[in-house]
Amino acid sequence: MNSSELLTRGDLEALDRADPLRGFRDRFAIPEGVIYLDGNSLGAMPAATPARVRKVVEEEWGRDLIRSWNINGWIDLQRQIGAKIGRLIGARDGETIVADSTSINVFKALAAGLELRPERKVILSEPDNFPTDLYVAQGLTRYLGRGHTLRLAEPNEIESAITSDVAIVMLTHVNYRTGRMHDMRRITERAHAAGAIMLWDLAHSTGAVPVDVTGAGVDLAVGCGYKYLNGGPGAPAFLYVAQRHQPHIEPILSGWLGHAAPFAFEQSYRPAEGIDRVSVGAPPIISLAALEVGVDVMLDASIDAVRAKSVQQGVIFDRLVAQEIGQGTLTLVSPTDPAMRGSQLCYAHPNAWPVMRALIDREVIGDFRMPNILRFGFTPLYLGYAELWDAVATLKAILAERAWDRPEYHALATVT
Ligand SMILES: *Cc1c(COP(=O)(O)O)cnc(C)c1O
């Protein structure tokens, strides 16, 4: 493809035929006719998930009952799936565990980071971080009552804001709205040079872009199971703690499954060795089973191939928007340099909400983010190139016909 020539649907069909990830599409159950550009918000369902969930419910729970904690390995699932996710983020064995939600893991990780730097009082983040991360930091500092503050710096000013009073730098690697990607290695280095702990939220990174927490020297990380890992709605999240910190972490949520001997039923809390100590209570086994199916599919793919296709899909989508719809109608909010963004593109449009409603009615599913953003996620395992053409063609038609301008498209839904 010459970058100055007009793209045709035929060009994209040729890319599909040559796509090394093409075979993964069949490992997902996607309704016929749907173009799914929202896997960054809720990943599609792997085809193997229903059978696995049915087996867990009918055989493991229904037949084997409580014996399943031992005979079906339920008690090992958090660590086992954690280790698999660890491979996707460059962690070593025993550094990652699946537990709780991302929000709760942010709480646990932040509290741990603050304890590692007791003499410092500042949590540093950015104003456009995913709100739950900021809310959790606000709640934690209020609860601790020890004079901690949340300081916010714009992305370009983060590095200079890492001063000697910062206990922990908490950033989301790929921004949920714009897709902007931080330089993990560089910022982690800066945090360490200033004596701070580094906490990364990998919700929009894991399974989407190569991550190397070991290479970057990351201290703490959290991430999400239901986005690019395709673990299902509300799937359990994960927490990474670098080995060197594990012995020094006194879990704020000191639950029985983080105890050194849960089944000794002792009266006082003693943390388990290693990553197990950040586990809290009994995990949702049915959801863990579904998550493992998604993670296994992802592990079969090369993350470099996923990234290469994701970058190419983003570049092509943006070219098609310019070519078919024209500059000026949609304003790209994501970084223009593909190396600087994750696996999504965002465009501002004054009528973004009704436009997205109209798109979804025509089976092109992206999403809307406040205040005026159309967001399109690229999930290379199950999204084809020709679908990009069809998505942009649908968007073009909706804009040309003003098909979005109907009263029922204007009312906001509860979940956007
Ligand atoms: C999706 C997302 C979350 C989700 O948190 P939950 O507790 O699972 O609802 C957290 N942080 C970021 C950056 C996200 O993108």
The ligand as a MOL file (V3000), in Angstrom:
LIG
                    3D

  0  0  0     0  0            999 V3000
M  V30 BEGIN CTAB
M  V30 COUNTS 15 15 0 0 0
M  V30 BEGIN ATOM
M  V30 1 C -11.4140 -0.4260 32.7180 0
M  V30 2 C -10.4850 0.2130 33.6800 0
M  V30 3 C -10.6080 -0.0250 35.0430 0
M  V30 4 C -11.7600 -0.8610 35.5130 0
M  V30 5 O -11.8490 -1.0020 36.8690 0
M  V30 6 P -12.9120 -2.0150 37.4550 0
M  V30 7 O -12.6210 -2.0120 38.8870 0
M  V30 8 O -12.7010 -3.3420 36.7950 0
M  V30 9 O -14.2740 -1.5230 37.1270 0
M  V30 10 C -9.6780 0.5400 35.8970 0
M  V30 11 N -8.6800 1.3230 35.4190 0
M  V30 12 C -8.5580 1.5850 34.1050 0
M  V30 13 C -7.4540 2.4290 33.6120 0
M  V30 14 C -9.4640 1.0410 33.2060 0
M  V30 15 O -9.3590 1.3030 31.9010 0
M  V30 END ATOM
M  V30 BEGIN BOND
M  V30 1 1 1 2
M  V30 2 1 2 3
M  V30 3 2 2 14
M  V30 4 1 3 4
M  V30 5 2 3 10
M  V30 6 1 4 5
M  V30 7 1 5 6
M  V30 8 2 6 7
M  V30 9 1 6 8
M  V30 10 1 6 9
M  V30 11 1 10 11
M  V30 12 2 11 12
M  V30 13 1 12 13
M  V30 14 1 12 14
M  V30 15 1 14 15
M  V30 END BOND
M  V30 END CTAB
M  END
